[in-house]
Structure formats: structure tokens, C-alpha cells
Amino acid sequence: MNSLFSLHGKTILVTGASSGIGRAIAVLCAQQGATVIMTARNKERLAETLQLLPKGNHHYLSTDLTSEEELKELVHHLPVLDGIILNAGMVKTVPVPFIKKEDLEYMFHLTLHSSVMLIQQLLKSKKIKTEASICFISSVASQKITIGNSIYSAAKGALNSFAKSLALELAPKQIRVNAILPGMIATGILDSGVVSEEQLQLHLKNYPLGRFGKPEDVAGLSIYLMADVSKWMTGSLVTIDGGYTLK
Ligand SMILES: NC(=O)c1ccc[n+]([C@@H]2O[C@H](COP(=O)([O-])OP(=O)(O)OC[C@H]3O[C@@H](n4cnc5c(N)ncnc54)[C@H](OP(=O)(O)O)[C@@H]3O)[C@@H](O)[C@H]2O)c1
């Protein structure tokens, strides 16, 4: 492959690498030549991801990103990074009258606060290289609204705004910041019972390309954003959704 798409010599942090999209991103980054550092809470599933990677100096650090102490510990152990993919996240489908304060707070804590704090601490400890690339995994739900998704949509919308602000702030250092907005991707997040099989089949009709996404679809785009080929790209919210938002 053209070296512009290569990740050889780059060290990339992937959050939420213990399953789904994050796991696919970690695998593809390593296949493209990067040294990958993975984080999530579940050590066993992180170890499973590590097994899927080609040989290299890859490793994982188990961290609950919503814990201030664990986040500091993570940053302390990280090397200087060429790429950061902030993918850890959760879904919560609940109509507005039933939103609990703790659900709202946890959604924003994991989606927004931990992302802001991680980037802030990495910047303060000078662990983000000049010309590095930062990529947030947001969601089309931040822009295309569906009933019951309000706190998820709002948190991802806030993340988009943060990504754009950060892009402007870090541009003088040639650090690029973009966000990927995936449509529905077939991962464990869908098995959590938040959406019924019947609802999924109905929702599939909204996808002009006739299928939901695969984690690898998102991983492919993240490679583009990590690689030098995209070095004039910053502040973009990139949709990848099989045509979902065309309708
Ligand atoms: N699947 C979709 O349809 C879809 C669509 C658009 C956007 N997205 C976004 O894509 C990202 C990945 O989603 P996915 O579908 O791959 O879901 P997933 O399989 O449930 O993965 C979520 C990841 O986040 C990690 N995580 C959750 N809470 C954490 C915490 N407190 N600290 C550290 N890590 C934590 C999980 O690891 P542990 O449990 O081991 O901590 C897991 O690795 C999310 O941000 C999601 O919002 C997904």
C-alpha cells in the first residue's frame, strides 16, 4: 500500500479497545504498522484484542476512563503519541420523562468529560507529538435525531463541538483533530437489549446500502485519519453511515 496510508513508526492509543469498533480499530492500526496501546476496563477482553494483533510492541492498560485517578495513572504510563482514537462510549435509550440524573451525568462523564480530561492531561504532560492526529468516535445520532436517544445525541453533539474547538486550538502545533460519525454498526452495543430485533429490522430499511455497518468500516476511516494522507484535514465531522443520513 502507498506509504501515505502507512502507520509504520506511529504509536497510537485506542480507547474502548476491548470490543466492537475499538477492537477493529486496534487490529487495523496494528496491521497498518502502528504500535498500538489499548485501553478499556475489562482486562480479559483487552487481552483477547491483543491476541488478534500482528506481533509488535503493542500492549494494553486497563483503565476506567471515568475515574480521575485511573486516568492520571494511564497518562503517566503512556509514551509520547502520534495518534489518539477516543472511541470508548456507551448507549442509553430512554424517553425524556424517565431520564435519571445519574444516567445523564454518567453519559456526559464518559462521553465528554473523560475525553476532555484525557486530552488535557496528555497535552500537559507533552505526550502528544507535533503533527499528531486525534480522532473522536462520535455518532450520526449527534445530528440525526431519533426518539429516546436524547442524552446520547446531546453528549455526542457536545463531543463534536469539543473536537472542532480543539482542532482550532491545536492547529498551530500541526496537531489535527477530527471526528467520525458512524451510523448503526453491528457490535455488542446492539446486543445489550437497548434495541429489539424487530426495531433493528425496521431500522435497516433506512439504510440505502442495505446493511448496517461493520466495525471494520469505521476502522478503515480511522486509518485514513491517522495516516499522513489526511494531513491537511482538521476540524471535520466525517459521516460513515451507508447512506442513512441521505434520507
Ligand atoms: N455500534 C454503533 O451502532 C455505534 C454507532 C455510532 C457510534 N458508536 C460509538 O462507537 C464507540 C464504540 O461503540 P461500540 O459499538 O464498539 O460499543 P462496545 O462494543 O460496547 O464498546 C464500547 C467500548 O467502550 C469501553 N468503555 C465503556 N465504558 C468505559 C469506561 N468507563 N472506561 C473505559 N472504557 C470504557 C468498553 O470497554 P470495557 O467495557 O472493557 O470498559 C468497550 O471497549 C462508542 O463511542 C459508540 O458511541 C457506535
The ligand as an SDF file (V2000), in Angstrom:
LIG
                    3D

 48 52  0  0  0  0  0  0  0  0999 V2000
  -22.3760    0.4830   17.4610 N   0  0  0  0  0  0  0  0  0  0  0  0
  -22.9570    1.5150   16.9200 C   0  0  0  0  0  0  0  0  0  0  0  0
  -24.0050    1.4230   16.2520 O   0  0  0  0  0  0  0  0  0  0  0  0
  -22.3350    2.8920   17.0340 C   0  0  0  0  0  0  0  0  0  0  0  0
  -22.7760    3.9100   16.1870 C   0  0  0  0  0  0  0  0  0  0  0  0
  -22.2190    5.1730   16.2760 C   0  0  0  0  0  0  0  0  0  0  0  0
  -21.2360    5.4210   17.2230 C   0  0  0  0  0  0  0  0  0  0  0  0
  -20.8300    4.4170   18.0550 N   0  0  0  0  0  0  0  0  0  0  0  0
  -19.7920    4.7460   19.0380 C   0  0  0  0  0  0  0  0  0  0  0  0
  -18.6790    3.9170   18.8260 O   0  0  0  0  0  0  0  0  0  0  0  0
  -17.9890    3.7110   20.0640 C   0  0  0  0  0  0  0  0  0  0  0  0
  -17.7530    2.2250   20.2770 C   0  0  0  0  0  0  0  0  0  0  0  0
  -19.0130    1.5820   20.3300 O   0  0  0  0  0  0  0  0  0  0  0  0
  -19.1950    0.0100   20.1050 P   0  0  0  0  0  0  0  0  0  0  0  0
  -20.4210   -0.1570   19.3220 O   0  0  0  0  0  0  0  0  0  0  0  0
  -17.9290   -0.6060   19.6330 O   0  0  0  0  0  0  0  0  0  0  0  0
  -19.5340   -0.4200   21.6030 O   0  0  0  0  0  0  0  0  0  0  0  0
  -18.9300   -1.5300   22.5820 P   0  0  0  0  0  0  0  0  0  0  0  0
  -18.6060   -2.7610   21.8420 O   0  0  0  0  0  0  0  0  0  0  0  0
  -19.8500   -1.5750   23.7450 O   0  0  0  0  0  0  0  0  0  0  0  0
  -17.5680   -0.8390   23.0310 O   0  0  0  0  0  0  0  0  0  0  0  0
  -17.5210    0.1920   23.9690 C   0  0  0  0  0  0  0  0  0  0  0  0
  -16.0940    0.2650   24.4710 C   0  0  0  0  0  0  0  0  0  0  0  0
  -16.0030    1.3150   25.4320 O   0  0  0  0  0  0  0  0  0  0  0  0
  -15.3560    0.8050   26.5920 C   0  0  0  0  0  0  0  0  0  0  0  0
  -15.8270    1.5170   27.7820 N   0  0  0  0  0  0  0  0  0  0  0  0
  -17.1040    1.6680   28.2070 C   0  0  0  0  0  0  0  0  0  0  0  0
  -17.1290    2.3250   29.3710 N   0  0  0  0  0  0  0  0  0  0  0  0
  -15.8250    2.5900   29.7060 C   0  0  0  0  0  0  0  0  0  0  0  0
  -15.1910    3.2260   30.8150 C   0  0  0  0  0  0  0  0  0  0  0  0
  -15.8950    3.7390   31.8290 N   0  0  0  0  0  0  0  0  0  0  0  0
  -13.8360    3.3280   30.8030 N   0  0  0  0  0  0  0  0  0  0  0  0
  -13.1070    2.8280   29.7940 C   0  0  0  0  0  0  0  0  0  0  0  0
  -13.6440    2.2010   28.7180 N   0  0  0  0  0  0  0  0  0  0  0  0
  -14.9860    2.0740   28.6910 C   0  0  0  0  0  0  0  0  0  0  0  0
  -15.7530   -0.6610   26.6350 C   0  0  0  0  0  0  0  0  0  0  0  0
  -14.7990   -1.4270   27.3380 O   0  0  0  0  0  0  0  0  0  0  0  0
  -14.9550   -2.0320   28.8170 P   0  0  0  0  0  0  0  0  0  0  0  0
  -16.3790   -2.4590   28.9920 O   0  0  0  0  0  0  0  0  0  0  0  0
  -13.9540   -3.1460   28.8310 O   0  0  0  0  0  0  0  0  0  0  0  0
  -14.5650   -0.9060   29.7180 O   0  0  0  0  0  0  0  0  0  0  0  0
  -15.6750   -1.0190   25.1530 C   0  0  0  0  0  0  0  0  0  0  0  0
  -14.3530   -1.3490   24.8010 O   0  0  0  0  0  0  0  0  0  0  0  0
  -18.8510    4.3570   21.1420 C   0  0  0  0  0  0  0  0  0  0  0  0
  -18.3340    5.6400   21.4490 O   0  0  0  0  0  0  0  0  0  0  0  0
  -20.2130    4.4860   20.4760 C   0  0  0  0  0  0  0  0  0  0  0  0
  -20.9750    5.5420   20.9860 O   0  0  0  0  0  0  0  0  0  0  0  0
  -21.3430    3.1600   17.9850 C   0  0  0  0  0  0  0  0  0  0  0  0
  1  2  1  0
  2  3  2  0
  2  4  1  0
  4  5  1  0
  4 48  2  0
  5  6  2  0
  6  7  1  0
  7  8  2  0
  8  9  1  0
  8 48  1  0
  9 10  1  0
  9 46  1  0
 10 11  1  0
 11 12  1  0
 11 44  1  0
 12 13  1  0
 13 14  1  0
 14 15  2  0
 14 16  1  0
 14 17  1  0
 17 18  1  0
 18 19  2  0
 18 20  1  0
 18 21  1  0
 21 22  1  0
 22 23  1  0
 23 24  1  0
 23 42  1  0
 24 25  1  0
 25 26  1  0
 25 36  1  0
 26 27  1  0
 26 35  1  0
 27 28  2  0
 28 29  1  0
 29 30  1  0
 29 35  2  0
 30 31  1  0
 30 32  2  0
 32 33  1  0
 33 34  2  0
 34 35  1  0
 36 37  1  0
 36 42  1  0
 37 38  1  0
 38 39  2  0
 38 40  1  0
 38 41  1  0
 42 43  1  0
 44 45  1  0
 44 46  1  0
 46 47  1  0
M  CHG  2   8   1  16  -1
M  END
$$$$
